[in-house]
Amino acid sequence: MFSLDRTKNDTSTLLDLLRALAAQMVCVGHAWNWTFAQFGGAEPTLIPEIGVLLFFVLSGFVIAYTLHYRTKSAGYSLLNYCVERVARIYSAYAPALLLIAALDYVAFTLGLPSFQLDSLTSFFRNLLMLQGYPGEWGGGAFGSAGQLGTLAIEFHIYFFVGGLFFLCRGRNRIAGLLLAIAAGALPLFHFAERPNASHSLFALWLLGFGGYFIAINMKIDRLTTVACAVLSFFLFWRWRVAHVRGDEYALAAQPYFAMWFVSLAVAAQGQNWLLRARPVVEFFAGYSYTLFLVHYTIVKIVVGLMPSPLWMTFTTAIVISNLVAWLLARATEANHKQFAGWILQRFGSSQTRAEELKEATP
């Protein structure tokens, strides 16, 4: 039987490793594009976009686990789920947004290129996750943090899919339906390929979500894990062939990417190679979300302050981004479960005790 128990196999640790890897891909890729690609004549890399793809398929898989596993308890309600999502996202997001605003102000005051002061309206729209929202309520990503647009998509997906899940489970049905209606505009806008949307990221998320339910219904034995390990190599190659360079979010290659991810997760069921590396993996995964949030602004500031030599700028931007993210995450992201418990106490609800997988968020 498929299991995410860290003591039994490598899958859970692998998910943490992929989460950490995705954050580093986005950070390193943006640092490359702002240094060697912009000033050194090197080819721009699309690694940040691939990191975002990894975030989305991973997020769909993990949220499927969370909903499936936690709702086995009769006391786990839609309120528990919503509070956990809000705490997980905003524990790091709100402080990071304030930090980005402060850094933008300092950079603009210093006269650094590529920095302009954004409006207070834009700040509050981003605080309410309305960046990229269709219609007049929406707007762009705040200030220098252009990567925040994909975060809003994922945030709304959480509540759209979560509401529908509780509706289908026959638990908190009216509230689930109302939540899905309220949260559906942005995910559905990004479901179809269109020039002004992040092509089908919701479709990729759903492929990860559905992949979890395929995995838990598979017979997990030696033959299955070996076959999935071999299949993962083929599917990764097939994705490389199918994807369009410069349009990494295009729908055509996303099924191969999702199947590669699920195959890798199933293959790890038969391994324990990552057991010794778990502390290192958990360290980097522990601040991966915060790194995604703050790195872009920091990279741009480092490039503005020390444009050469390029290798030094590139390395410094990555190191400082990781250091700031780690320090900020210790006070914010690392405490999201305590934050969720505190909110639930205010509502007079007891948080269901259950083994919880550390989750992946862009």
Stockholm file with secondary structure:
# STOCKHOLM 1.0

chainA/1-362         MFSLDRTKNDTSTLLDLLRALAAQMVCVGHAWNWTFAQFGGAEPTLIPEIGVLLFFVLSGFVIAYTLHYRTKSAGYSLLNYCVERVARIYSAYAPALLLIAALDYVAFTLGLPSFQLDSLTSFFRNLLMLQGYPGEWGGGAFGSAGQLGTLAIEFHIYFFVGGLFFLCRGRNRIAGLLLAIAAGALPLFHFAERPNASHSLFALWLLGFGGYFIAINMKIDRLTTVACAVLSFFLFWRWRVAHVRGDEYALAAQPYFAMWFVSLAVAAQGQNWLLRARPVVEFFAGYSYTLFLVHYTIVKIVVGLMPSPLWMTFTTAIVISNLVAWLLARATEANHKQFAGWILQRFGSSQTRAEELKEATP
#=GR chainA/1-362 SS CCCCCTTTCSHHHHHHHHHHHHHHHHHHHHHHIIIIIHHSCCCCCCHHHHHHHHHHHHHHHHHHHHHHHHTTSTTCCHHHHHHHHHHHHHHHHHHHHHHHHHHHHHHHHTTCTTCCCCCHHHHHHHHTTCBTCSSTTCBCCCTTCTTHHHHHHHHHHHHHHHHHHHHHHTSSHHHHHHHHHHHCHHHHHTTSCCTTSCTTHHHHHHHHHHHHHHHHTSCCSHHHHHHHHHHHHHHHHHHHHHSBTTBTTCGGGHHHHHHHHHHHHHHGGGCCTTTTTHHHHHHHHTTHHHHHHHHHHHHHHHHHHCCCSHHHHHHHHHHHHHHHHHHHHHHTGGGHHHHHHHHHHHTTCCCCCCCCCCCCCC
#=GC SS_cons         CCCCCTTTCSHHHHHHHHHHHHHHHHHHHHHHIIIIIHHSCCCCCCHHHHHHHHHHHHHHHHHHHHHHHHTTSTTCCHHHHHHHHHHHHHHHHHHHHHHHHHHHHHHHHTTCTTCCCCCHHHHHHHHTTCBTCSSTTCBCCCTTCTTHHHHHHHHHHHHHHHHHHHHHHTSSHHHHHHHHHHHCHHHHHTTSCCTTSCTTHHHHHHHHHHHHHHHHTSCCSHHHHHHHHHHHHHHHHHHHHHSBTTBTTCGGGHHHHHHHHHHHHHHGGGCCTTTTTHHHHHHHHTTHHHHHHHHHHHHHHHHHHCCCSHHHHHHHHHHHHHHHHHHHHHHTGGGHHHHHHHHHHHTTCCCCCCCCCCCCCC
//
